[in-house]
Amino acid sequence: MKTYKVKDLLNSTKPIDDVIVKGWVRTFRNNQFIALNDGSILHNIQCVVDFENTPAETLKRITTGAAVAVKGNLAESQGAGQKYEVKVTELQILGDSDAEKFPMQPKKHSLEFLRENAHLRVRTNVFGAVMRVRSVLSFAIHQYFQERGFVYVNTPIITGSDAEGAGEMFRVTALPAQNPPLTEDGKVDYKQDFFGKETNLTVSGQLEGETFAMALGQIYTFGPTFRAENSNTSRHLAEFWMVEPEVAFNDLDANMDLAEDFIQYVIKYAVERCADDLKFLDQRLFDEEKSKPQAERSELGLLEKLNFVLENNFKRVSYTEAIDILKNSKPNKNKKFSYIIDEWGADLQSEHERYLVEKHFKCPVILFDYPAKIKAFYMRLNDDKKTVRAMDILFPGIGEIVGGSEREERLDVLQEKIAELGIDEKELWWYLDTRRFGTATHAGFGLGFERLVLFVTGMTNIRDVIPFPRTPQNAEF
């Protein structure tokens, strides 16, 4: 007999004799009706037990969380709410679950409680839906780039360089924590460490990705990155996944074209393939928003937000123009912004980015030509010597979702910028070689994958879109 997924049975076009389905009990009512879920779909399938001919001992073991195998016939349901149900002829308990101790009871749990039970929270509808959407988005990313001839590159997780120049990195060392070897001037002697130098977990695969783009033409990375940033916010993780395409001979305009096309493609892919999950998450967000004060509620529902991105061309605006808009905006003049914009050169905050998207332009926005002082060293300096060829994509409800730039391809300018920042040129000799041997215009961007999943699922905390979040003071599971 064939073992079926719940999804296949619920989507069947006709009754089927002799099916086997395995899953976990969500609820068991009246000693007769099992709501069974196997993770393949949001919905449960009802399995009707012949309780009069089932041993009482077996019935007692059909509890929430228990794993069971059901054999029977798929028949049209007599009750409302489902088209088909399984008439059970044989039932086997595969794994018991103590109903009194199982944390995922069939009731509403707070997201905080579920984070404390991250190993079991995926058995709830919310997290099952989020993780299926995450999986589909991940596949869509690979499909987009593979269909367009990009080469998938695995850049190092352990690295000696700080791509962002921010210094917020996790150190990797095999030296003893107590009494490590020291140099003559009393500093830790990393020459005696495993790699013979100071190394860290990567904050970005971009620099290595650039070297491959300058040989393979167009590449992308998709892997874990790490930031030792002590930020206990709903938008930061210490470990997260990054998607970073890099394309030789692309300038900033081509980079913006690629980013817009890419992000609309992957969102459309998820909308088309995760309709049930997204409809459920849309309702979840609506119910959550109802409990907030009117002023704090989002103007758009989840599905409306997704269609907002798919149906609108992204508005391209220079940083300088955006600053003028923000300086003259009502929230700025009335001091409603937490961070008042009073001069050119300010680093925009999420509240400013959302104002531009949601209130002013009413469409996704790409800001470009940022002040050089607030951007990374590798971004191409403009002729005005004040701005760089950088761009950020801003979305409703979330602010920045993509950051990228045209890269500085001129060796002398790049060397000057590295010197200004006090970076040891010897550490980046290999990166500078790409400017010595066949340099050319090239560009790329980075997308924080969890930010994308956050946007597409309508969740409000980034810790709820990754299986096991890593945050300050938390490395459980």
N, C-alpha and C positions, 0 to 999 in steps of 0.2 A: 504493500500500500504506500502511496506517495505521501510524503510529509509536505504540507502546505504552509505558506506564510499567512498570517491573518490578513494582510493586505490583499493577497490573491483571492482569498475566500470572499472578502467583502466586495471585491471588484468583479466577482464571477458573474457571468451572464446567464447562468442556469444552475439548478441544483446539481450536486455531485454526490454520488454514493461512495462510501468508504474513503474517508479522509482522515489523516492524522494531523493534528496541530499541537505545537508545544509552546508554552509561554508561562507568564507569571499571573497569578490571580490578583486582579484589582479589587473585586468585591465578590461576595457569595451571598445570595439572598434566598430566603425561604427554603433553605436546604435543597435548592433546585437550580438556581440561575447563577452560573459563573460568568463574570465579565473578565475575559482573558485578553492579555496584551503581550505581544512578542517583540515590540519595538520597531516593527516594520512600517507601522502607520500610527497616526494619532488615535484612531478609534479602536475600541475593544470589540471582540466578537462575543456574542452571547452563546454559551454552551449550556444546553438544558440536560440536567442530570435526572435519570430515573431513580429518584431517591428511595422509592419503595423497594427497589432491587439492588441498592448499593449498601454495603455494610456500614453500619453506624460509625465504626471506627474510621473508615475512609472519609466519610462526610465531615467528621470532626477535624480532619487534617487539611480540609480545603479552606485555607485561611489566607488573608491578604498577604501577598508577598511570596506565597508558596509557588514552586515550579511544578507544573503538571504536564502530562501528555494526555491528550484526549483523542479517542478514536470514535468515529461516528459518521453520520450522514449530514451533508449540507442541505438544508431544506429552507423553504420560504418561511419567514418568521410569522408567528401568530400575533406577536405584540407590536406596538408602535415603536418607531425609532430606529429599526434596523430592517433591512430587506431580507437578510439571511441569518440563520442561526445554525449551530451544530447540535443535532440530536445525538446525545452521547450514548454509545453502546459499551464503551470500555474506558476506564479512567485510571491513570497511574500517577501516584505522587512521586515526583522526581526529587524534590527537595522541600523539606518542611520549613515553615516560618512561624515562629512564636508570635502570635497575633498581639500579645500584650507588650512585647519588646520591640517589634518592628516599627522603626520611626516613621515610615511613609504611610501613615494611615489615610484612608479615603476622605480627606477633609482638606481645607485650605491651610497651607503652611506659609509662614513668612519666609522671604528670601534669605534673611539672616539665618534662620533655623536650617534651611536647606543647604546653605554654604557650610554649616558645621557638619553636615552629612553629605558631603560632595560625592562620596563613594556610592550613595544610594539615590541621590536627588534625580538622577537621569531616569529613574522609574516613574517620575511624575510626568504629567502631560506637558507642562511648561518646558521642562528640560529635555524631554524626548524631542519635542518640536524644535527647540533651539539647536540641538546637536544634529538633527537631520538637516536643518537649513545650513548649518556650518559645513557639513560634509558636502552638500550640493554646491555651495559657493567655492569650496576648495577645488572640487573637480572642474567647475566652470573656469576657474583661473588657469589651470593647466590647459584646458581645452582651448581657451582663447589664444594663448601664446603658441601652443603647438600647431594650431590651424594656420597661424601666420608665420611659421618658420623660425620661431625663436628657439634658442638652445637653452635647455634647463641646466643651470650650473649650481653645484653645491659648494658654497663658499665656506671657509673655516669657521668653526664655532669658537675655537681658541685662537686668539690673535695677539700680536704685539702692537697693533695700531689702534688709535682712538679716532674712528672715522668722523665723529661729530665734533671732536675737540672739547667735549663737555666735561670729560674726566669722571663721569659717574659710572664707573665700571666695576664689575666683580673680578677680583684678582684670582688667578689660577696659580697655585704653587704646590710643590711637593716638599717644601722646606718645613722643618718642625715649627709649630706655633710658638713653642718656648725655646729660647736660646738659639735662634737661627744664626747661620754664619754671617759675620759682619765684615765690611771693608775697613780699611785703615782709618777712615773718617767716621766710623761708627754706624754707617747705613747698612741695610740688609744687602748681602752680597748675592744678587740674583744670577751671577755667573755660575754659582754652584747649584742653581736650581735645575729642575728637570730639562727645561728648554734652553738653559744657559742665558736667559734674559727674563725681564719682567713680562708676564703675559696676563691676558684678561679674557673674559667671555665677551664675544662680539656684541657691539651695539648696532652694527650694520654690515651687510656684505657688499656694500656699494663699491668701495675702493678696489677690492679684488674683482668685483663684477665688471668694473670699467676696463680692467686689463684684458678680460675675455671678450668684451664687446669690441675692443680694438684689434681683435683677430677673427672673431666669429661673426661680427656684424651686428647681430641683435641677440641678446641673452636675457634671461630672467632668473632671479633667485626666489626661493620660497622656503623659508626656514625659521628656526627660533632665533630670537635676539634678546638681549638682556640689558637692563638699565638699573644701576644701583642708586636709584633716585628715591629718596625717602618721602614719597608722595602717597599719603593715604586718602586717595580720592576715588570717585566712581569712574574715572577715566584713565587711571594708570595701573600698569602691571609691571612687576620686576622681570617677568619672563613672558614674551609674547611672540607672535609670528609676523614676519614681514615679507611682503612681495615687492621685489625691486627689479624692474626691467631697466635695461641700459641699451641704447641704440647708437651705433657709430653713424656719423654724418647727419644726425638729427639736431636741429636747433630748438630753441625754446618753443616756437610756434608748433613745430611737429610734435614736440613732447606733450604739449597741451592737447593736441588732436588725439594722440595715442591714449592719454589718460582719460579723456572724456569718453572715447569710444569703448575703452576697456571697462570702465566702471559701469556704463550703461548696459554693456553686454552681460556682465556677470549678475547684475541685479535682475535683468530681464529673464535670464536663465533660471534664477531662483524663483521668481514670481510664477513662471510657467510650470515649474516642476514641484513646487512646494505649496500648492494652492490651499490644501486643507490646513497645513501647519500655520501658514501665514494668516489665514482667516481666523484661526483660533487665537494666534498671538495679537492680531488686530483687536479682537474682542477683549483680551486680557488687558491690553493697554488702555482701551476705552474705559473699562471698569476701574482701573487704577487711577486714571485721570479724573474720574468723577469725584474721587475723595479729596482732590486738591482744591484750594481756593481758585476761583475763576481766573484770576490774573496769572496764575502759574500753569494753567492748562495749555497744552499744545493746541494750536489752531487746526492742525491736520492729524487725522488718524494714521495708523501705520500704513495701510494700503494706499491712502492718499499721498503720504510722503514718498513712497516708492514710485508711484505714478508721476508725482511731481518731478522726480529726477529723470524718469524715462521720457516724459513728454515735453520737457523744456530744454532748449539749447542752453549750455552753460555760458553765462555772461562773463566776458573777460574785461577786467578792470585793473588799472595800474594801482600800486600801493599808494602813490601820491594822490590819485583821484579819490581812493577810498578814505584816506585821511581827511580830505576836504569834506567829504560827505558826512563822516562821523563827527568832525568838529562842529559842523553846522546842524547836526541832528537834534531833535527835541530832547531825547534822553541825556545827551551830553550837556546841552545848554541848561537843562533842569537838574543836572547832577544826579541823574538816575543810574548812570553807569557806576559800577563799583570802581572802575579804573577810568578816570576822566582823560579824554584825548585833548591835549592842549598844544602839542607840537609834532612836527614831522620827525620820524625816527622812533616813535613809540612801537613797542612790540604788541601787536594786537592780541586781545584776549578772546575767549570763546563768546562772551557777550557781544563784542563788537562784530565778530564774524557772523553770528546768528542774526544780528540786526541787519547787516547787509543783505543776507540771503532771504530772511523771512519778512522783513518790513520794507526795505528799500527797493531791492530789485525783484523780489518775489520769484526767484529762480536760483538754481545752483550758480555759484560764482567762482571764477578763477582769478585770484589776485596775482599780479606779477610785478617784477622789478622792485624788489624789496631793498631797504637800506643794507649796505654791505656789513655794517657793524653788528647787525642782529642775525646774520646768516653764516653758514659754515665756510671754511677757507677754500673749498674746492669749487665754489660757484663762480661763474664767469663774470668778471668785472665789466660794467658798462662803460661807455666813453665818458660819461659824466663823473667817473671815479667815485661816485657816491652810492650807486645802486648796483645790484647784481641780477643776473638773468635767472632769478628764482621764481617759482610759482607754487601756490597752495590752492587746493580745491576745497571749497566750503560748502557744507550741506546743511539743510534745515535740521534743527534739534540737536546737532552734534558739533557744528563748527568745522574745523579742519579735519579732513579725512585723508588727503593726499598731499605730500610735499615733494617737490622736485626742482630740477634746475638744468640749465645748459651748463656743462662743466668747463672749468678754466683750462683751455687746451694750450695756452701759451706758457712755455717753460719759465721764462723770466718773470712773468707776472705771478705765477704760482709760487715760485721761489721767494718772491718778495712777501707774499701773503703768509707763507709758512714762517718766514723769519719774524714778521711782525707779531705772530702769535707765540713765538718762542718755542716752536716745535722743532725738534732735532731733525734736520734734513736727512741725516744718515738713516733714520728710522723709516723714511719713505723713499729710499733710493729706487726701489723697484717700481713704485707708483710714478715717480718722476721720469723713469725710463720710457714710459708710454708717451711722454711729451718730447723725448729726445729722438725716438725712432718711429717716424711716420705718424706724427700727431695730426689730429683732425677734430673738427667740431663733433661733439657727441653730447648726449643728454639722457636723463633718466629720472625716475621718481620712486618714492617709497610709499607703500600703502600698508598701514598697520591693519593686519587681517582682522583682529578682534574689534577694531573700530568699525570695520565694514559689517561684521556679524552683528554688532550692537545696533547699527543703523537698520539693517534689514529685518532684524527680529523685533525691534521696538523695545528691547530690554533697556533698563536705565542705569545698570551698573555693569562695568566691563568684567567684573568677577563672575558674572552669570553667563558669559558666552564662551568660556574656556573650561575644559573639563576640571582641571585642578589648579585654581589660581595661586600664583606666587606673589605675595605682597609683603610689605614690611611687617616683621614679627609673625609671619605665617608661611610655613612650608609643610603644613599638614598633608597627609596622604602621599 
